[in-house]
Amino acid sequence: MASKRDLKKRVRRVVFEVLNGCDEIIVGDGKDADKADKLIDEAVDFHDDIIAKIIKAGSKKEFNAILEEFNKGQEALAKKLEGLSK
């Protein structure tokens, strides 16, 4: 099981990668700039939501549920980013 600190770092790293990828799309060709902008908003909301839940988690059961939610959210963001870069 990861610690709260490690999970927060993972969340920040994933969100940074999504934001960086979206910035490249916006600056690059710009054809999917609106979609990339929406994905940025979604990634920031995901970050805020997961970090708040991590801070409030008091038991292993809650933490494991947050970890599962993070993994699903990470996959969803990666798929959306991949769809934009095609």
Rosetta silent file (secondary structure, phi, psi, omega in degrees, C-alpha in Angstrom):
SEQUENCE: MASKRDLKKRVRRVVFEVLNGCDEIIVGDGKDADKADKLIDEAVDFHDDIIAKIIKAGSKKEFNAILEEFNKGQEALAKKLEGLSK
SCORE:     score description
SCORE:     0.000 S_00000001
   1 L     0.000  134.414  178.702    0.000    0.000    0.000 S_00000001
   2 L   -78.335  156.062  176.342    1.271    3.423   -0.920 S_00000001
   3 L   -84.285  167.260  178.657    1.430    6.221    1.590 S_00000001
   4 H   -59.551  -42.468 -178.687   -0.671    9.359    1.337 S_00000001
   5 H   -61.860  -44.903 -179.912    2.402   11.342    0.340 S_00000001
   6 H   -63.922  -40.565  179.716    3.331    8.911   -2.427 S_00000001
   7 H   -66.852  -38.971  176.585   -0.197    8.871   -3.800 S_00000001
   8 H   -61.129  -40.432  177.790   -0.323   12.679   -3.820 S_00000001
   9 H   -63.873  -41.548  178.656    2.929   12.697   -5.807 S_00000001
  10 H   -63.391  -41.889  178.943    1.496   10.189   -8.283 S_00000001
  11 H   -60.831  -48.094 -179.545   -1.645   12.295   -8.707 S_00000001
  12 H   -61.364  -40.243 -179.403    0.427   15.425   -9.360 S_00000001
  13 H   -64.733  -44.613 -179.956    2.666   13.581  -11.831 S_00000001
  14 H   -63.260  -46.489 -179.149   -0.294   12.207  -13.814 S_00000001
  15 H   -64.853  -39.975  177.331   -2.040   15.564  -13.937 S_00000001
  16 H   -60.257  -42.807  179.668    1.195   17.304  -14.957 S_00000001
  17 H   -63.086  -40.230  178.172    1.638   14.858  -17.832 S_00000001
  18 H   -65.706  -45.433  179.823   -1.920   15.486  -19.020 S_00000001
  19 H   -62.833  -41.461  179.057   -1.499   19.261  -18.776 S_00000001
  20 H   -63.797  -44.352  178.312    1.810   19.095  -20.599 S_00000001
  21 H   -62.619  -40.177  178.626    0.319   16.942  -23.366 S_00000001
  22 H   -66.376  -39.976  177.714   -2.633   19.315  -23.734 S_00000001
  23 H   -61.453  -40.804  178.067   -0.311   22.312  -23.930 S_00000001
  24 H   -62.126  -39.203  179.054    1.634   20.617  -26.724 S_00000001
  25 H   -66.882  -44.095 -178.223   -1.602   20.034  -28.635 S_00000001
  26 H   -64.943  -45.335 -177.944   -2.758   23.620  -28.164 S_00000001
  27 H   -75.122  -36.043 -176.529    0.581   25.139  -29.172 S_00000001
  28 L   -63.504  -95.334 -176.375    1.291   22.577  -31.899 S_00000001
  29 L   -94.533  -26.773  175.527   -1.439   22.326  -34.483 S_00000001
  30 L    74.740    1.884 -176.177   -4.277   23.787  -32.440 S_00000001
  31 L   -70.961  -28.951  177.956   -6.984   21.810  -34.244 S_00000001
  32 L  -109.378   30.212 -175.203   -8.133   20.143  -31.015 S_00000001
  33 H   -61.080  -40.084 -179.486   -7.428   23.172  -28.815 S_00000001
  34 H   -66.022  -42.033  178.507  -10.980   23.352  -27.450 S_00000001
  35 H   -66.227  -39.146  178.519  -10.988   19.667  -26.531 S_00000001
  36 H   -65.278  -38.307  178.205   -7.545   20.004  -24.958 S_00000001
  37 H   -63.925  -40.692  177.532   -8.746   22.979  -22.929 S_00000001
  38 H   -66.581  -37.089  178.416  -11.689   20.945  -21.632 S_00000001
  39 H   -67.169  -35.213  175.459   -9.348   18.078  -20.763 S_00000001
  40 H   -60.368  -47.554  178.536   -7.167   20.512  -18.796 S_00000001
  41 H   -59.747  -42.463 -179.936  -10.215   21.550  -16.775 S_00000001
  42 H   -64.370  -41.154 -179.906  -11.138   17.910  -16.210 S_00000001
  43 H   -65.454  -40.348  178.621   -7.590   17.034  -15.092 S_00000001
  44 H   -66.031  -41.696  177.048   -7.515   19.925  -12.613 S_00000001
  45 H   -63.183  -41.456  177.223  -10.906   18.906  -11.213 S_00000001
  46 H   -59.609  -46.565  178.688   -9.683   15.305  -10.927 S_00000001
  47 H   -57.663  -51.860 -177.534   -6.583   16.511   -9.063 S_00000001
  48 H   -60.853  -42.131 -178.429   -8.552   18.643   -6.625 S_00000001
  49 H   -65.776  -48.940 -177.058  -11.095   15.893   -5.960 S_00000001
  50 H   -67.320  -42.760  179.931   -8.576   13.091   -5.389 S_00000001
  51 H   -61.659  -42.394  178.814   -6.235   15.215   -3.239 S_00000001
  52 H   -61.889  -40.271  178.997   -9.166   16.280   -1.033 S_00000001
  53 H   -67.797  -37.757  178.614  -10.196   12.645   -0.615 S_00000001
  54 H   -62.874  -43.620 -179.031   -6.638   11.591    0.223 S_00000001
  55 H   -62.576  -39.693 -176.817   -6.410   14.244    2.915 S_00000001
  56 H   -80.291  -17.505 -175.232   -9.720   13.162    4.468 S_00000001
  57 L   -59.910  130.248 -178.179   -9.000    9.407    4.315 S_00000001
  58 L  -117.315  -14.014 -177.939   -8.829    7.939    7.774 S_00000001
  59 L  -133.759  165.280  177.934   -8.741    4.198    7.223 S_00000001
  60 H   -62.023  -36.871 -178.711   -7.122    1.662    4.916 S_00000001
  61 H   -62.903  -46.165  177.511  -10.520    0.857    3.428 S_00000001
  62 H   -63.284  -43.246 -178.529  -11.099    4.509    2.443 S_00000001
  63 H   -63.506  -41.385  178.989   -7.550    4.814    1.149 S_00000001
  64 H   -65.019  -36.615  176.820   -7.876    1.679   -0.977 S_00000001
  65 H   -65.556  -39.669  177.882  -11.122    2.996   -2.485 S_00000001
  66 H   -65.891  -41.662  178.749   -9.370    6.275   -3.341 S_00000001
  67 H   -60.809  -42.338  177.878   -6.468    4.365   -4.877 S_00000001
  68 H   -64.400  -43.143  177.823   -8.892    2.412   -7.066 S_00000001
  69 H   -62.699  -40.081  177.616  -10.664    5.624   -8.095 S_00000001
  70 H   -61.516  -46.097 -178.969   -7.296    7.201   -8.920 S_00000001
  71 H   -60.751  -42.239  178.118   -6.305    4.276  -11.117 S_00000001
  72 H   -66.028  -42.981  179.553   -9.582    4.463  -13.061 S_00000001
  73 H   -64.878  -38.825  178.649   -9.324    8.232  -13.424 S_00000001
  74 H   -62.066  -44.915  178.898   -5.717    7.982  -14.564 S_00000001
  75 H   -63.498  -41.579 -179.295   -6.662    5.521  -17.290 S_00000001
  76 H   -64.238  -43.902  179.048   -9.571    7.682  -18.424 S_00000001
  77 H   -64.582  -40.099  179.720   -7.415   10.809  -18.664 S_00000001
  78 H   -64.224  -41.287  178.882   -4.714    8.920  -20.566 S_00000001
  79 H   -64.988  -41.322  179.465   -7.247    7.588  -23.081 S_00000001
  80 H   -65.579  -40.701  178.258   -8.722   11.043  -23.632 S_00000001
  81 H   -65.486  -41.432  178.005   -5.272   12.553  -24.141 S_00000001
  82 H   -62.426  -38.430  177.770   -4.339    9.784  -26.538 S_00000001
  83 H   -65.409  -31.107  178.298   -7.536   10.449  -28.490 S_00000001
  84 H   -75.217  -33.129 -173.757   -6.592   14.101  -28.864 S_00000001
  85 L   -83.631    0.439  179.085   -3.076   13.420  -30.080 S_00000001
  86 L   -84.939    0.000    0.000   -4.195   11.230  -32.991 S_00000001
